[in-house]
Amino acid sequence: MSRKTMNLILILAGALLTIISLLADVIGIGSYPGINWAQITGAGAGLVVVVLGILRSRLKVED
């Protein structure tokens, strides 16, 4: 898998994790109403993965 493809997968997976975490109650997978610690943790992890993908894409690497 190419580096560009891997970076795109990281960005999309992180964004998807963030969106699902924040919308857990709306889509029916939340444990109780309101944002709880699991949703905050999932959203934070998703944002970290998005940032990692963006940083990897901007990094100059010689093959």
KAKABEL-V342768 format. One record per backbone hydrogen bond with DSSP energy under -1.0 kcal/mol. CO is the residue of the C=O (numbers start at 1). NH is the residue of the N-H. Records with the same first field share a line. If there is no record, write none. Layout:
CO=NH, NH
//
This chain:
2=6
3=7
4=8
5=9
6=10
7=11
8=12
9=13
10=14
11=15
12=16
13=17
14=18
15=19
16=20
17=21
18=22
19=23
23=27
24=29, 30
36=40
37=41
38=42
39=43
40=44
41=45
42=46
43=47
44=48
45=49
46=50
47=51
48=52
49=53
50=54
51=55
52=56
53=57
54=58
55=59
//
